[in-house]
Amino acid sequence: MLTLATSASAQSREELRVRSLFDELRFGLMVHHVEPSGHERGLDLNFEMLFSRPAVAYGDAFADTILRPRLHVGTSVNVEGNTNQVYAGLAWDIPLHQRLSLELTFGGALHDGVENEAGRSSFGCALNFRESVSLGYAVTDRWRLYGTVAHMSNAGLCARNDGLTSAGVRLGHVLD
């Protein structure tokens, strides 16, 4: 009996540790390649996980916002077989009003699209920069709705740099 209680207690500590590692899960739909010059179209299914903030707090709203970003990892999968991407980076969220927030991200993306082909959207390098901006609304304490614009490009570091901009709506679920 004692062994079962100890085992159950260890399991709940492990679940708590894993659960506190992640802060939020998001999923949504993005319109693929919204730029008029883009050759790819369709919808992207987007999934993203945000890690919890670092435990260190500075006690100052500005410092806590700038110096405590959340790590995020995600993917966008095009439903029409165009460019897909996996990405990771840092996310800074800025409270604007009681339920409204602004989020800025910066990181990198690995994609499976065309790298160097004339007459098509060519993204130059397999690994590019990725940044996004989202306007978030807290529907409840656990659910958030985001309008997001994300851009992937190589900043001119490779021969071609057409870039890929997507825009859409995502739903976020805040974990305990």
The 8 nearest C-alpha neighbors of each residue, nearest first, counted from 0:
[[1, 3, 2, 4, 5, 6, 7, 8],
 [2, 0, 4, 3, 5, 6, 7, 8],
 [1, 3, 5, 0, 4, 6, 7, 8],
 [2, 4, 6, 0, 1, 5, 7, 8],
 [5, 3, 7, 1, 6, 2, 8, 0],
 [6, 4, 8, 2, 3, 7, 9, 1],
 [5, 7, 3, 9, 4, 8, 2, 10],
 [8, 6, 10, 4, 9, 5, 3, 11],
 [7, 9, 5, 11, 10, 6, 4, 12],
 [10, 8, 6, 12, 7, 11, 5, 13],
 [9, 11, 7, 13, 8, 12, 6, 14],
 [12, 10, 14, 8, 13, 9, 15, 7],
 [13, 11, 15, 9, 10, 14, 16, 8],
 [12, 14, 10, 16, 11, 15, 9, 17],
 [15, 13, 11, 17, 16, 12, 18, 10],
 [14, 16, 18, 12, 13, 17, 19, 11],
 [17, 15, 13, 19, 14, 18, 12, 20],
 [18, 16, 20, 14, 19, 15, 13, 21],
 [17, 19, 15, 20, 16, 21, 14, 175],
 [18, 20, 16, 21, 17, 15, 22, 51],
 [21, 19, 17, 18, 51, 50, 16, 22],
 [22, 20, 50, 51, 19, 18, 49, 23],
 [21, 23, 51, 50, 174, 49, 173, 19],
 [22, 24, 173, 49, 172, 174, 48, 21],
 [23, 25, 48, 172, 171, 47, 49, 173],
 [26, 24, 171, 47, 170, 46, 172, 48],
 [25, 27, 46, 169, 45, 170, 47, 171],
 [26, 28, 169, 45, 168, 170, 44, 29],
 [27, 29, 44, 43, 167, 168, 45, 169],
 [28, 30, 167, 43, 166, 42, 165, 31],
 [29, 31, 42, 166, 165, 167, 43, 41],
 [30, 32, 165, 42, 41, 40, 33, 43],
 [33, 31, 164, 165, 163, 34, 37, 40],
 [32, 34, 165, 164, 31, 35, 30, 166],
 [33, 35, 37, 36, 32, 164, 163, 165],
 [36, 34, 37, 33, 32, 38, 39, 164],
 [37, 35, 34, 38, 120, 33, 161, 32],
 [38, 36, 34, 35, 39, 32, 120, 33],
 [37, 39, 120, 119, 36, 40, 32, 35],
 [40, 38, 37, 32, 81, 31, 41, 120],
 [41, 39, 31, 32, 38, 42, 81, 30],
 [40, 42, 31, 79, 30, 78, 77, 43],
 [41, 43, 30, 31, 29, 77, 78, 28],
 [42, 44, 77, 29, 76, 75, 28, 31],
 [43, 45, 28, 76, 75, 27, 77, 29],
 [44, 46, 75, 27, 26, 74, 28, 43],
 [45, 47, 26, 73, 74, 25, 75, 27],
 [46, 48, 73, 25, 72, 24, 26, 74],
 [49, 47, 24, 72, 71, 23, 73, 25],
 [50, 48, 71, 23, 22, 70, 21, 69],
 [49, 51, 21, 22, 70, 69, 20, 71],
 [52, 50, 22, 21, 20, 69, 53, 49],
 [51, 53, 69, 67, 54, 68, 50, 70],
 [52, 54, 55, 67, 51, 69, 68, 56],
 [55, 53, 52, 56, 51, 67, 57, 63],
 [54, 56, 53, 57, 67, 52, 63, 66],
 [57, 55, 58, 63, 54, 67, 53, 59],
 [56, 58, 59, 63, 62, 55, 60, 66],
 [59, 57, 56, 60, 63, 62, 61, 55],
 [58, 60, 62, 57, 61, 63, 56, 64],
 [61, 59, 63, 62, 64, 58, 57, 65],
 [60, 62, 64, 63, 59, 65, 66, 58],
 [63, 61, 65, 59, 64, 66, 60, 57],
 [62, 64, 60, 67, 61, 66, 65, 57],
 [65, 63, 61, 62, 67, 66, 60, 91],
 [64, 66, 62, 63, 67, 61, 68, 91],
 [65, 67, 62, 63, 64, 68, 61, 57],
 [68, 66, 63, 64, 65, 52, 53, 69],
 [69, 67, 91, 90, 89, 66, 52, 65],
 [70, 68, 52, 90, 89, 50, 51, 71],
 [69, 71, 89, 50, 88, 49, 90, 68],
 [70, 72, 49, 87, 88, 48, 89, 50],
 [73, 71, 87, 48, 86, 47, 49, 88],
 [74, 72, 47, 86, 46, 85, 48, 87],
 [73, 75, 85, 46, 84, 45, 86, 76],
 [74, 76, 45, 84, 44, 43, 83, 77],
 [77, 75, 83, 43, 44, 78, 74, 45],
 [76, 78, 43, 79, 81, 83, 80, 42],
 [77, 79, 80, 42, 43, 76, 41, 44],
 [80, 78, 77, 81, 41, 42, 40, 43],
 [81, 79, 77, 78, 82, 83, 76, 41],
 [82, 80, 77, 79, 39, 83, 112, 40],
 [81, 83, 112, 111, 77, 110, 84, 80],
 [84, 82, 76, 110, 77, 75, 111, 81],
 [83, 85, 110, 75, 109, 74, 108, 86],
 [86, 84, 74, 109, 108, 73, 75, 110],
 [87, 85, 108, 73, 72, 107, 74, 109],
 [86, 88, 72, 71, 106, 107, 73, 108],
 [87, 89, 106, 105, 71, 70, 107, 72],
 [88, 90, 70, 104, 69, 105, 68, 71],
 [91, 89, 104, 69, 68, 103, 70, 92],
 [92, 90, 68, 103, 102, 104, 64, 93],
 [93, 91, 102, 101, 103, 90, 94, 100],
 [92, 94, 101, 100, 102, 95, 91, 64],
 [95, 93, 100, 96, 99, 101, 92, 97],
 [96, 94, 100, 99, 93, 101, 97, 98],
 [95, 97, 99, 98, 94, 100, 93, 136],
 [96, 98, 99, 95, 94, 100, 137, 136],
 [99, 97, 137, 136, 96, 100, 138, 95],
 [98, 100, 136, 96, 95, 135, 97, 94],
 [101, 99, 94, 95, 135, 93, 134, 136],
 [100, 102, 134, 93, 92, 133, 135, 94],
 [101, 103, 92, 133, 91, 132, 93, 134],
 [104, 102, 132, 91, 90, 131, 92, 133],
 [105, 103, 90, 131, 130, 89, 91, 132],
 [106, 104, 130, 88, 89, 129, 90, 131],
 [107, 105, 88, 129, 87, 128, 89, 130],
 [106, 108, 128, 129, 127, 86, 87, 88],
 [109, 107, 86, 127, 85, 126, 129, 128],
 [108, 110, 126, 85, 84, 125, 86, 127],
 [111, 109, 84, 83, 112, 125, 108, 85],
 [110, 112, 82, 83, 84, 113, 125, 109],
 [113, 111, 82, 110, 114, 83, 81, 122],
 [112, 114, 121, 115, 122, 116, 120, 111],
 [113, 115, 123, 121, 122, 124, 112, 116],
 [116, 114, 121, 123, 113, 159, 117, 122],
 [115, 117, 121, 119, 118, 114, 113, 120],
 [118, 116, 119, 115, 121, 120, 159, 114],
 [117, 119, 116, 120, 121, 38, 115, 37],
 [120, 118, 117, 121, 38, 116, 113, 37],
 [119, 121, 38, 161, 37, 122, 113, 118],
 [122, 120, 114, 113, 115, 161, 123, 116],
 [121, 123, 114, 160, 161, 162, 124, 159],
 [124, 122, 114, 159, 157, 160, 115, 121],
 [123, 125, 126, 114, 122, 157, 127, 153],
 [124, 126, 110, 109, 127, 114, 123, 111],
 [127, 125, 109, 124, 108, 110, 107, 128],
 [128, 126, 153, 108, 152, 107, 124, 151],
 [127, 129, 107, 152, 153, 151, 106, 108],
 [130, 128, 151, 107, 106, 150, 108, 105],
 [129, 131, 105, 104, 150, 149, 106, 151],
 [132, 130, 149, 104, 148, 103, 150, 133],
 [131, 133, 103, 148, 102, 147, 104, 149],
 [134, 132, 147, 102, 146, 101, 145, 135],
 [133, 135, 101, 146, 145, 100, 102, 147],
 [136, 134, 145, 100, 144, 99, 133, 101],
 [135, 137, 99, 144, 143, 98, 138, 145],
 [138, 136, 143, 98, 139, 142, 144, 99],
 [137, 139, 143, 142, 136, 144, 140, 98],
 [140, 138, 142, 141, 137, 143, 98, 136],
 [139, 141, 142, 137, 138, 173, 143, 172],
 [140, 142, 173, 139, 172, 143, 174, 137],
 [143, 141, 172, 139, 138, 171, 140, 137],
 [144, 142, 137, 171, 138, 136, 170, 135],
 [143, 145, 170, 136, 135, 169, 171, 137],
 [146, 144, 135, 169, 134, 168, 133, 147],
 [145, 147, 168, 134, 133, 167, 169, 135],
 [148, 146, 133, 167, 166, 132, 145, 168],
 [147, 149, 166, 132, 131, 165, 133, 167],
 [150, 148, 131, 165, 164, 130, 166, 147],
 [151, 149, 164, 130, 163, 129, 131, 165],
 [150, 152, 129, 163, 162, 128, 127, 164],
 [153, 151, 162, 127, 128, 154, 160, 163],
 [152, 154, 127, 155, 128, 156, 160, 157],
 [155, 153, 156, 152, 160, 128, 157, 127],
 [154, 156, 153, 157, 160, 158, 159, 152],
 [155, 157, 154, 153, 158, 160, 124, 123],
 [158, 156, 123, 155, 159, 124, 153, 160],
 [157, 159, 123, 160, 156, 155, 115, 124],
 [160, 158, 123, 157, 122, 115, 121, 161],
 [159, 161, 122, 123, 162, 155, 153, 152],
 [160, 162, 122, 121, 120, 159, 163, 152],
 [163, 161, 152, 151, 160, 122, 164, 150],
 [162, 164, 151, 32, 150, 152, 165, 161],
 [163, 165, 150, 32, 149, 33, 151, 34],
 [166, 164, 31, 32, 149, 30, 33, 148],
 [167, 165, 148, 29, 30, 147, 149, 164],
 [166, 168, 29, 147, 28, 30, 146, 148],
 [167, 169, 146, 145, 27, 28, 147, 29],
 [170, 168, 27, 145, 26, 144, 28, 25],
 [169, 171, 144, 25, 26, 143, 27, 145],
 [170, 172, 25, 143, 24, 142, 144, 173],
 [173, 171, 142, 24, 141, 23, 25, 174],
 [174, 172, 23, 141, 22, 142, 171, 24],
 [173, 175, 22, 23, 172, 141, 21, 18],
 [174, 19, 173, 18, 22, 21, 141, 23]]
